[in-house]
């Protein structure tokens, strides 16, 4: 799996800062601590998976760290063309509505579990994932991010 086709450093810096600052905004916790240049590298190389998607009507992933790319069996170009809903089994409509209502009401959820699908069709369960809205200092919405600290292959 070749994941070396990465975006410009400027994008990684901006997106990493948005992911980390939004996480702190909603949860009151730091995802990583340190200088931003160091955080960009540490977020990308972390042993937990982090992804984010944009604000399109059908959101597409625009960031994935190395752990997320390995988990989904995709390189950067593949995962950043993937609509985020295609990474998961369809949720029951009622379950999905409740999940989205919780994220909208609280800005984040930190107890999400569900089945995800890798590129090769294999499935894995994510456990206790945190999903949060990406917002800047002015409250402008930029999409959502997810932290996947635990998973198991099915």
N, C-alpha and C positions, 0 to 999 in steps of 0.2 A: 504494500500500500504506500504510494508516494504522496506524502502530505506536504511536500516542500513548495508547492505553488501557493505561497502565502501572499496576502495583500500588503500594501505599503505600510511601512512602520507607522505613518501618521494615522492611518485607520485603526491599527491595532492599539495605539496609544489612546485615541479618542474612545473607542468601543470598550476597552478595558476600564478606563476611567468611569464611563457611564455605567457599566455593569457593577463595578465596585461601589460607586457613590449611591446608586439606586438601591443596592442591597442594604447599605448602611441606613439610608433614608427610611426604608420600610421596616427593617427588622431591628434596628438599633444596634446591630453587630457589625464588626468589620469582617469582610470576606478574607482579606489579606491585609497585612500592615507593611509599611515601608515606603520608600520613594517610588513614585509612579513608574519610572523607567524600569525599576526592578520588579514592580508588580506586574507589568506587562509580561515579562518573561516568566515569572512565577505562576501567574494565572494560566498561561499557555501550557506550562509544563506540570501543572498540579496533578496530584493523584486522584482528584475528583473531577467529574465531567461538568463542564459549563458550556451552555449554548445560549444564543439569543436569536430572536427573529425580528423582522422589520414590521412596518405598519401597513403593508399592502392588504387589500381585502382578503386575499388568501396569503397569510404571512409566510415568508421564506426565511430560512436560517441565514443570518449574516455573520455569525461568529460561532466557532466551535474550537475548544482547546484540544490539545493532542489526545487526552483521555477520551473525550467525546468522539473524536474521529475514529479512534481505535474501537470504541464500544459499538459504533454504528457501522464500522467496516468501510469507511469512506475517506477520501482525501478532501482537501480544502475545496477544490472546484466542485466536487460532487455534493458535498453537504451544503454548500452555500447556494446551490440551485434547488434544494429540496424544500418544497412547502412543508412547514413544520407538522401539519396534520398527517402527512404521509409517513411520519416516523413512528406513528402509534396505531394500535388497533382502534377501530372506531369505538368511541365510548357510547354507552347507552345515552340517549338524548337527555333523559332526566338527570343522569349522573353528570354529563357534560354541562348542562345548564346550571346545576348546583355549584360545580367547580368554578365556572366562569363568574358566577355571582359572588362567590367568596373572594376571588382575586379582585374583582371590581370594587367590592365593599371595603376590603382591607388593604389593597395594594399588593398583597402577597399571600401565599399559603405556604406552610412549611411542613406539611404532612402528606404530600401527594405520593401515591404509589400507583403504578400501572404498567401494562405490558407495552414494550417498544419492539420495533422490528429493525434489524440490521439489513444492510444492502443485500446480503446473501439469503435473506428470508428467515434467518434464525431469529428467535425471540428471546427477550430477556425482561426480567421484572425490575423496575426501578423502585426503590424503597426510600421513603421519607425525603423525597425531593422537595426543594423550595422553588416556587415559581413566583416571579415578581415583575411588576411593571417597571419599565425603564423610563425614568423622568430626569430632566435636567434641573438645575437650580431654579428655573422659572416655572417648573411644573409641566413643561412641554413633554408630551408623550412620544416615545421612540420605539415602542414595541414591548416585548417581554423577554425575560431571561429565565434560565433554569439551572439550578445546581443539583447535580445527581451525585450524592455522596456514597450511595450503596446500590449495588445491582447484583443480580444472579441470573445466570443463563438458564433458560427453560428447555 
